[in-house]
Amino acid sequence: MRILDSIQLDSLVFFDIETASTTASLAEMPEEMQAVWAQREGAKKPEGQDDEAWWSERAGIHAEFGRVVCISLGFFRRSREGLEFRVKSIADPEEALVLEEFAQMLDKHFADLRQHRLCGHNIKGFDIPYLCRRMVVHGMDLPKQLDVAGMKPWEIPHLDTMDLWRFGDNRHYPSLRLLAATLGIPSPKDDIDGSAVGRVFWEENDLDRIATYCAKDVVTTARVVLRLKAKKMLSDEQVHLA
């Protein structure tokens, strides 16, 4: 794949986000936001579906009604033992703290856009727009790595594995799970999936479980890139979680 031939593994900064609803219940939202939610999602709600259950299931995918609860970052490094992949997860009940630490890490370690590029699955269509919207809600400045508004598609430096697997077919929306299964990569969905993150966050208060799930997605994305570059698979022994 030509686009990958010129990209060094250690230039990629893999990341993934996990989101939940802004509040534990729809009733806790301001009245205006409840009205907008009903206008936006009411017609989509299956007949007989409880309003609160629909909120729990769907709110987290919309930045206007959701929050970021975890961000995991991963990057390749070469050591005396060979290639290794390090992953760090940022998780906190306070969304602003998660966003601030992520922005600080980008600015401190990956600020040079000529040397580093963000990589993930559907990050152009979901993760990056979601992060930008939530940062604006919190009155934060956008890191230059995320501030791509106004750029032409070919000017955006990010690497998206969904785009790579499309091979130009923009009507195709493969999930990371499907892509991993197709390429013979162990599934990252061996515990929870995205639809359960809100429940685990609000009902179980288990951020460690969410962080583990998020980190696995980052590792899986790195393995997808290796397969697309026709490189040797990353072993579990080469993965280091912080």
CORSUL-V677652 format. One record per run of one state. SS is the DSSP state (A for helix, B for strand, O for the rest). FROM is the first residue (numbers start at 1). TO is the last residue. Records with the same first field share a line. If there is no record, write none. Layout:
BEGIN
SS = FROM-TO ; FROM-TO
END
This chain:
BEGIN
O = 1-1 ; 6-8 ; 22-25 ; 29-30 ; 45-50 ; 62-65 ; 80-81 ; 92-94 ; 110-116 ; 121-122 ; 138-152 ; 156-158 ; 167-175 ; 183-193 ; 205-206 ; 229-235 ; 242-242
A = 2-5 ; 9-11 ; 26-28 ; 31-44 ; 51-61 ; 95-109 ; 123-137 ; 153-155 ; 161-166 ; 176-182 ; 194-204 ; 207-228 ; 236-238
B = 12-21 ; 66-79 ; 82-91 ; 117-120 ; 159-160 ; 239-241
END
